């Protein structure tokens, strides 16, 4: 009879369910892994959004500077010819007025080299500001324009 009880008790142990402690530990590990996975996915989406916004900011700044490079020297030196403040959207083809908005300023000043060719050069600084969520962001781009630059070859 003892052998039969031993076989029955062994079968009962094999068919027994997990204890409450084992189930709790397992759920805790599963919740930790799931939380880490969701945090990683959220962080990845936020990083991609910031990269897209940075790329668009670079495009806007380059567009402004390349447009200025096509102006004549007299147009660059004419006060009010080039707007110093501007706004642009993340998606310029958007039908609605919603979405991210970039606020920009442009400053055209003397090159400030203190050399013989300094009067024939200008320093252009384009600054963009925008908001990602509650985070204030900005980018600045600086370049130089010469009197005998690209515009003399085009016009």
C-alpha positions as CSV (number, residue, x, y, z in Angstrom):
1,X,0.0,0.0,0.0
2,X,2.8,2.4,0.7
3,X,4.1,2.1,-2.9
4,X,0.6,2.9,-4.2
5,X,0.4,6.0,-2.0
6,X,3.9,7.0,-3.1
7,X,2.9,6.8,-6.8
8,X,-0.4,8.7,-6.1
9,X,1.4,11.5,-4.2
10,X,4.0,11.8,-7.0
11,X,1.2,12.2,-9.6
12,X,-0.5,14.8,-7.4
13,X,2.7,16.8,-7.2
14,X,3.2,16.6,-11.0
15,X,-0.4,17.8,-11.6
16,X,-0.3,20.5,-8.9
17,X,-0.5,24.2,-10.1
18,X,1.9,27.0,-9.3
19,X,1.9,28.5,-5.9
20,X,0.8,32.1,-5.3
21,X,4.3,33.2,-4.7
22,X,5.5,31.7,-8.1
23,X,2.7,33.3,-9.9
24,X,3.3,36.7,-8.3
25,X,7.0,36.6,-9.2
26,X,6.3,35.6,-12.7
27,X,3.8,38.4,-13.2
28,X,6.2,40.9,-11.7
29,X,8.9,39.9,-14.2
30,X,6.5,40.0,-17.0
31,X,5.3,43.5,-16.0
32,X,8.9,44.8,-15.7
33,X,9.8,43.5,-19.2
34,X,6.6,44.9,-20.7
35,X,7.2,48.3,-19.0
36,X,10.8,48.4,-20.3
37,X,9.6,47.5,-23.8
38,X,6.9,50.2,-23.8
39,X,9.4,52.8,-22.5
40,X,11.8,51.9,-25.3
41,X,9.2,52.1,-28.0
42,X,8.0,55.5,-26.7
43,X,11.6,56.8,-26.5
44,X,12.2,55.7,-30.0
45,X,9.2,57.5,-31.4
46,X,10.2,60.7,-29.5
47,X,13.7,60.5,-30.9
48,X,12.4,60.1,-34.4
49,X,10.1,63.1,-34.0
50,X,13.0,65.2,-32.8
51,X,15.2,64.1,-35.7
52,X,12.4,64.9,-38.2
53,X,12.0,68.4,-36.7
54,X,15.7,69.0,-36.7
55,X,15.9,68.0,-40.4
56,X,13.0,70.3,-41.3
57,X,14.6,73.2,-39.4
58,X,17.8,72.6,-41.4
59,X,15.8,72.7,-44.6
60,X,14.1,76.0,-43.7
61,X,17.4,77.6,-42.8
62,X,19.1,76.5,-45.9
63,X,16.2,77.7,-48.0
64,X,16.5,81.2,-46.6
65,X,20.2,81.4,-47.0
66,X,20.2,80.0,-50.6
67,X,17.5,82.5,-51.5
68,X,19.7,85.3,-50.1
69,X,22.7,84.1,-52.2
70,X,20.7,84.8,-55.3
71,X,20.0,88.4,-54.5
72,X,22.2,91.2,-55.9
73,X,24.5,93.0,-53.6
74,X,22.3,96.1,-53.8
75,X,19.2,94.1,-52.8
76,X,21.1,92.6,-49.8
77,X,22.1,96.1,-48.6
78,X,18.6,97.6,-49.2
79,X,16.9,98.0,-45.8
80,X,13.6,96.1,-45.7
81,X,14.1,94.2,-48.9
82,X,14.8,90.9,-47.0
83,X,12.3,90.2,-44.3
84,X,14.1,89.7,-41.0
85,X,11.3,87.7,-39.2
86,X,9.4,84.8,-40.7
87,X,7.4,81.8,-39.8
88,X,7.2,78.4,-41.5
89,X,5.3,75.2,-40.9
90,X,6.6,71.6,-40.4
91,X,4.4,70.6,-43.4
92,X,4.1,73.6,-45.8
93,X,1.6,71.8,-47.9
94,X,-0.8,71.2,-45.1
95,X,-4.4,72.4,-45.6
96,X,-5.1,73.0,-42.0
97,X,-3.3,75.5,-39.9
98,X,-2.5,72.9,-37.2
99,X,0.9,71.4,-36.6
100,X,4.4,72.5,-35.6
101,X,5.3,76.1,-36.4
102,X,8.9,77.4,-36.7
103,X,9.6,81.0,-35.8
104,X,12.7,82.5,-37.5
105,X,14.8,85.5,-37.5
106,X,17.5,86.6,-39.9
107,X,20.4,89.0,-39.2
108,X,22.6,90.5,-41.9
109,X,25.7,92.2,-40.6
110,X,29.2,93.2,-41.6
111,X,31.6,90.3,-41.8
112,X,33.8,91.9,-39.2
113,X,37.1,90.4,-40.4
114,X,39.0,93.7,-40.3
115,X,40.7,93.0,-43.6
116,X,40.8,94.7,-47.0
117,X,37.9,92.6,-48.4
118,X,35.7,93.0,-45.3
119,X,33.5,95.7,-46.9
120,X,32.6,93.3,-49.7
121,X,31.3,90.6,-47.4
122,X,28.2,90.2,-45.2
123,X,27.5,87.7,-42.4
124,X,24.1,86.1,-42.4
125,X,22.7,84.4,-39.3
126,X,19.4,82.5,-39.4
127,X,17.9,81.4,-36.1
128,X,14.8,79.1,-35.8
129,X,12.8,78.5,-32.6
130,X,10.1,75.9,-32.1
131,X,8.5,73.8,-29.4
132,X,8.5,70.0,-29.1
133,X,5.9,69.3,-26.5
134,X,7.0,71.4,-23.6
135,X,10.6,71.5,-24.8
136,X,11.9,74.8,-26.3
137,X,14.2,74.1,-29.2
138,X,16.3,76.3,-31.5
139,X,18.9,76.1,-34.2
140,X,21.2,78.7,-35.7
141,X,23.0,78.8,-39.1
142,X,25.7,81.3,-40.0
143,X,27.2,81.9,-43.4
144,X,29.0,84.6,-45.4
145,X,28.0,86.3,-48.6
146,X,30.5,88.0,-50.9
147,X,29.8,91.0,-53.2
148,X,31.0,89.1,-56.2
149,X,29.1,85.9,-55.3
150,X,26.7,83.7,-57.2
151,X,24.3,86.5,-58.2
152,X,26.8,88.0,-60.7
153,X,26.9,84.8,-62.7
154,X,23.1,84.3,-62.8
155,X,21.9,87.9,-63.6
